[in-house]
Amino acid sequence: MIGSHAAEYYAKKGDDVVVLDNLMRSRLFGSDKKSVEYNWNYLAKYPNITRIKGDVRNDEDVLKAIGDDVDAVIHTAAQPGVPSSMKMPKEDFSINAFGTVNVLEHLRQKCDKATFVYCSTNKVYGENVDRIPIEEKETRYIFKGLKGVDEQMPIDHTGHSPYGASKYVGDLYTQEYGRLYGMKTCCFRMSCIYGRRQFGFEDQGWVAWFIIASLMKKPINIFGNGKQVRDMLFADDVVKAYDLFIKSNLKHEVFNLGGGPENTISLIEFLNILKEKTGNEMQMTFKDWRPSDQKVYISDTSKVKEKLGWQPEISVNEGIQILLDWAKENKEMFQD
């Protein structure tokens, strides 16, 4: 979803774009529904986008995508689910850790002046986030005495989940290729990203999953009590942050990227908004907390705002409405 938004953003500007994707996302989550294929086909309408079906772990595929030269690589390819990483840790590592190093190394060999943007995650901080004191309110948890997590949060000496660990490896290698080889690199440690053309599953992409479930009147599971809070950031705003770094004079950076304290929501609050917008009562079952599921995660985006002059432009309520409208227009894709 993020990759397709990045591709479309640059295609609309008139740039030549190459998309590399192995179209395995649905299989990763055990779904027979087409999801990433929709975005793949959607991008076919742009004549300046070249689509290559291939894998970031395959040398020939990566070299074909890089071609003779590129100006920038936005590396969104990943196994993005925490529960699925626990079921298949070797494949999780292969995609997230080795795949990232493979792209970095081929980029270094072919065109080391290109910018490399890595889609990292707040999960690199692991359970260190849980050490921040929190308070329980009526519909949400909040950080006690802290507005959000900044880039100084430790990422070591804590539990991560295989997903957090594999993304952590890619994060560190991205930093090292910047420092050791002088490449222009940036790790964006992202919070809850959502947007148009998002196909959510229970294990990943909960914003879209709840919207789809509400429209189709499907039951959902709530892991925990529903008061867990995330800061939400719309995909359009994400890509603008990438572009600002690519155009900047910064050499290598690490940024926390999310909606920040102004764009937070709990699961309960989100479901209440959906009920108001759709009129549908959600069928909910409450289950035990899942491992590595933080009760609160809010990004402190002060650094990215200061260094890139970036600000999120789409509010939570506006973003939910945009995604809801898109899902309504494409309702037939979510029918069983």
N, C-alpha and C positions, 0 to 999 in steps of 0.2 A: 504494500500500500504506500509506504513512504517512498520507495524507489520509483514507483510509477508517477507520484506527484513531482519528484525531482526531475524525472525525464520530461514530463509535460511542461514544467516550468521553463526549462532551457529550450525545449522545442519551440515554444511560443515566442521565445526571444530570437529565434532564428538560428540557434546553434545546432550543429550536428551532434546527435546523441546516439550512443550505443548502449543497449540494454542487454545484460547477460543474466539469464535466469534458467534454472533447471525445472521450474514448475512443480516442485515437490511439496509445497506447503500443505495442501489438502491431505496428502498421504501422511505427512508428519503427525497430523492430528486425527488420523484414522477416519477421515471423512471421504465419502464417495461423491460429495458435492464439489463442483468446480469453483475455486475461489480466485487463486492467483491468476488462473487462465483468463478470467474476466478482464483484469488489468492488462494482461498481455495483449489480448485482442483489442482492447480499448486504445492502446498506443499505436495500433496499426494505421490509424487515420492520419498520423503525422508522417509526411514523406521524408522528413529529416531525422527520423528515428530508425536506426537499424536494430532489429531484434535478433539476438543469437541465443538459441536454446543450448545451454551448456552449464557447467558446474565450476564454481570458484576453486574447487580442489583439483581440477584437471588443467594441466599445463597448456595444452593446445587451445582449450577454450578461452583461457585467460589471455593468452597471447593474441588470439584472433580478435578478442574484444578490444585490447589495447591498440592493436594495429601498429602503424608506423609511429604514431605519436598521439597523445591526448593531453589536454590542458589540466584536467581534473578527474579524479575518481571519487565517487560517493559510494561507499561500501555499505550497502544495506542488507546484503545477503546474510542470512542467519537462520539457525534453529531458535525460535523465539520463545519457547514455552518452558517454564520451570518444571511442571509435572512431567512433560515429555522428556526433559533432560534426565530425570531420575529413572525413567523407563529405558532410555537408550543413551547412556553416558558416553559411549565410544563414538556414536554418530554425532552427538552434540559437540564433542571435542573436535571431531574431524571437520565439521562445518564451521564452527565458530572460531576455533583457535587456528587449526592448520589452514583453513580456507583463507583467513585473514593474512597470515604470514605468506601464503602462496601469492596472493594478489600484490602484497607489498613488495615482495622480492622481484617479481616480474616487472612491476612498475619501476623499481629502482634500476633494473638492468636495461629497460627499454627507454624510459624517459624520466629520469630522476628529478627533473624540474617541475613535474606535475604536482598538483596539490592532492593530498589524500585525506578524505574526510571519513572518519570511522563512526558508525552508529553504535556507540557503547550504551550502557544502561546503568540506572541507579542500583542495580543488583550487585555491582562491583563492590559496593559498600557493605553488602551482606548484613549480618545480624548486628553490626556495630550501630546501625540505625535504631535498633531496639533498645539501646542503652540510653537514648534520649528520653528524659522523663515526659510522660504524657498525662493528660487529664481526660476523663470520660464525660462527655456532655450528652444531652438528650438524643441527638441524632448522629453524633460523630465523636471521634477522638481528636485531640489537638496536641501539638507540641507544647510543652510547658516552658515558657521563657525563651523560645527559639522560633524564629520566623520560617526557617527552612535549612536544609542541608547544603553546606557549601563544599567547595572542592578540597578543603583541608580535612574533611572527614577521613579517618584511617580506613584503608581497605584490606588490612592484614589482621591476623590473629582473631579470626572470627569465622563462623559458618557462612557459606555462600549458596549452596546448591550447585550441582554440576553446571547448570546454565550460568550462574553468576561467576563461577570459576573459569569457564571457557571464554566468556566475554571479557573477563578480567585479563586473561592471557592476550587476547587480541588488543585490548586497551594498552597494555604494557608494551607490546611489540610496536604498536603505532607510535607510541612515545619514543621508543628506542630508535626506530628508523628516522625519526626527526632529529634526534640528538646525535646519533652515531654517524648517519650518512648524510645529514644536512638536508633531508627532504622537508617539504612543507606539509605538516600533518596536524590534524586536530581530532581529538576525541570528544564527542558530544555525549555526555552521560545523561540519557534521556529518561524522562518520567513517563506518564501516561499519554501516549500519542494516539490520536484518532482522526478520522476524516472520511471524506467521500470514498466510495469503492472499498470500504473496509468490510471484510468478511470475518466476523468474530466467532470464536469457539469458546467453550467453557474454560479451556486451559490457556487461552491467549486471545486478547482483543475483547475484553469484557464489555467495553462501551458499546461496540457494535453488536455483540452477542445479546446484551440486554435489550437493545432496540429491536433486533430481529425477533427475539422471543416475545416481546410485548406486542409487536404487530401480528405475529402468527399465533398468538395465544398459547405459547409453549411454556411448560414448567421450567423453572430455573432453580439451581442450588446456590445458596448463600453459605460460603465457608466462613465460619465465625458468626459474629452478631450483626454484621452489616454496617458497623460504625467506622470501618476502616476508611481512611481518607487518602486521596491522591490529588496531585495537581495535574490538570488536564491541559493539553496543548494541541491545537488543531494543526494538521499536516501542512497547510499552506504556510503557517508561521514557522514551522520547522525548517522548511526548505529555504525560506528567506534568511534564516540564521546561517545555514550552510553557505549560501551565496555571499553573504557579507564577509565570512571568513575567507572564502576563495579570492575575493576581490581585495582583501586587506593586505597590509604589509607585515602582518604577524607571521612568524616563522613556524612555531609549533605551540599548540595550546591544548588545555583541557578545560571544558566548560560543562557545567550542569545546565541542562536544558529542559524546561518544563513550563507549565503555566504560571508557576510561582504562587506565592501566598494569595494573590488576587483571584486565582482561578482554581480553587480547591472544591472538592465535593466528596461526600461519603456515598457508599453504595445505597443506603437507605434514602438519602436525599435525591440521588439520581433516579431511583425507582419512583419516588413521589413525583418528580418532574415528568417522567414518562407517563404516569397515570393521568396527570393533568393534561398532557398534550395528546394522548391517544384515547383516553377514556376507558382503557382496558385495565382490569384488575390482574395483577401478576400472581401466578401460582408459584409460591416460594416454599422451599424446604431448607431449613437451617441445618448445616452439618458442621463437623469439627473443623477447627482452624487447619489450614494446610501448612506444611513446613516452609519456612522462609517467606511467609506472607506477612509483610510488615503492616502493623496497625496504622501507622501514619508514614507517608513519605511526601514531603513537600520540598521542591527545589528552591534553593536560594540562587536566584538568577542575577545577582548583583554584578558578578564578574563579566558575564556575557553582555549585559546591558552596558557596562562601562567600556569594555574593550571593543565591542562591535557596534555600539549604538542601537542595539536590537531591542524591540519591545513586542510582546504578543499583541495582535490586533483583533483577534476573534475571541469573544468572551465564551464562557462555558455554555451559557444558555443559547447563544447564537449558534455555536458549533453543534450542539445537540440537535437543534432544529434543522440545520443544514443536512446532517447525517440522517436524521429521521425522514426528511423530505426525499432524499436520495433512495433510502430503503423502501419508502412507499411507492416511488416510481418504478422500482425494480422488484416488487413484492413477489412476482412469479418465480424468481430465482431461489427464494427461500422456502418454497412449498415442498413438502415431502412427496 
